[in-house]
Amino acid sequence: MELEELKSVILAALEDLKAKDITVIDVRERTSVTDYMIIASGTSNRHVKSLADNVLIEAKNNGLRPLGAEGAAGSDWILVDLGEIVVHVMLPATREFYDLERFWRQAPDASGSIAAE
């Protein structure tokens, strides 16, 4: 599956279950671990779990084999690793506390330069 198609599948899976504040961050110039980070919020622990589960289901329905998922036990932050895209589904308070958007936008690129906001 092409990267843009995978991104569309993930975004649709999150939107189908009414994820809040979906953000896509291109991290290709910042890390070799993944190409995109997708961050979304759920309104409750159950909603966060349902969103992450839906991403996993839709990925599998489209022939993808997820590399893993972490955090389902607590359900305030679940990470779904799809290789080229890592999805973070969080409660709003957890998302605000860790502020991954700021972290990845300000991370040094491969040359060591800090990104301008």
Legacy VTK file of the C-alpha trace (Angstrom):
# vtk DataFile Version 3.0
C-alpha trace
ASCII
DATASET POLYDATA
POINTS 117 float
0.000 0.000 0.000
1.285 3.444 -0.899
2.086 5.858 1.922
-0.619 8.380 0.968
-3.204 5.602 0.713
-2.217 4.311 4.167
-2.517 7.825 5.564
-6.017 8.119 4.070
-7.091 4.768 5.560
-5.886 5.818 9.016
-7.518 9.245 8.847
-10.806 7.697 7.699
-10.677 5.154 10.566
-10.189 7.983 13.068
-12.836 10.224 11.512
-15.370 7.355 11.359
-15.382 7.190 15.154
-15.260 10.974 15.654
-11.661 11.454 16.784
-10.931 15.004 17.927
-8.127 17.340 16.807
-6.440 15.028 14.289
-2.929 16.224 13.423
-0.580 14.788 10.785
3.127 15.533 11.198
5.651 14.731 8.468
8.763 13.544 10.323
10.709 12.159 7.353
13.396 14.829 7.747
13.567 14.357 11.533
13.839 10.592 12.091
14.445 7.336 10.268
11.980 5.493 12.521
8.817 6.514 10.640
7.544 8.901 7.955
4.449 10.356 9.616
3.036 10.749 13.093
-0.719 11.028 13.332
-2.016 12.314 16.651
-5.680 12.300 17.644
-7.707 12.737 20.817
-10.541 10.693 22.219
-13.147 11.917 24.681
-12.772 9.053 27.188
-10.649 5.962 27.829
-13.203 3.849 25.967
-13.201 6.249 23.024
-9.376 6.217 22.865
-9.401 2.396 22.848
-12.150 2.272 20.204
-10.245 4.703 17.969
-7.013 2.689 18.216
-8.908 -0.572 17.622
-10.575 0.904 14.538
-7.196 1.962 13.124
-5.915 -1.605 13.648
-9.023 -3.159 12.080
-8.946 -0.909 9.027
-5.214 -1.448 8.547
-5.743 -5.222 8.608
-8.777 -4.931 6.282
-6.475 -3.186 3.798
-3.823 -5.898 3.921
-1.485 -4.258 6.416
0.086 -6.074 9.280
0.588 -3.631 12.174
3.970 -3.848 13.871
2.398 -3.349 17.272
0.166 -1.417 19.621
1.052 -0.229 23.104
-0.893 1.307 25.967
-4.287 -0.370 25.605
-4.335 -1.364 29.292
-4.562 2.227 30.543
-6.175 3.698 27.435
-5.110 7.291 28.096
-2.467 6.983 25.340
-2.380 4.207 22.776
0.354 4.022 20.163
-0.298 2.050 16.970
2.847 1.309 14.951
2.156 0.761 11.263
5.784 1.169 10.215
5.687 4.166 7.911
3.066 5.812 10.107
2.831 5.839 13.890
-0.562 6.748 15.332
-0.927 8.254 18.817
-4.451 8.309 20.251
-4.663 10.174 23.555
-6.933 11.745 26.081
-6.768 15.559 25.788
-4.978 16.006 29.146
-2.332 13.427 28.208
-1.881 15.019 24.812
-1.472 18.465 26.337
1.021 17.203 28.921
3.324 15.439 26.420
2.797 17.979 23.597
4.156 15.728 20.850
3.232 18.242 18.167
5.646 20.822 19.563
8.308 18.208 20.222
8.325 16.867 16.650
8.031 20.257 14.989
11.036 21.532 16.940
13.142 18.359 16.701
16.450 18.758 14.881
16.449 17.512 11.300
19.067 15.143 9.926
21.548 18.037 9.558
21.109 19.086 13.191
19.142 22.252 12.372
16.065 23.109 14.386
12.878 23.480 12.340
11.330 26.924 12.121
7.731 27.059 13.256
LINES 1 118
117 0 1 2 3 4 5 6 7 8 9 10 11 12 13 14 15 16 17 18 19 20 21 22 23 24 25 26 27 28 29 30 31 32 33 34 35 36 37 38 39 40 41 42 43 44 45 46 47 48 49 50 51 52 53 54 55 56 57 58 59 60 61 62 63 64 65 66 67 68 69 70 71 72 73 74 75 76 77 78 79 80 81 82 83 84 85 86 87 88 89 90 91 92 93 94 95 96 97 98 99 100 101 102 103 104 105 106 107 108 109 110 111 112 113 114 115 116
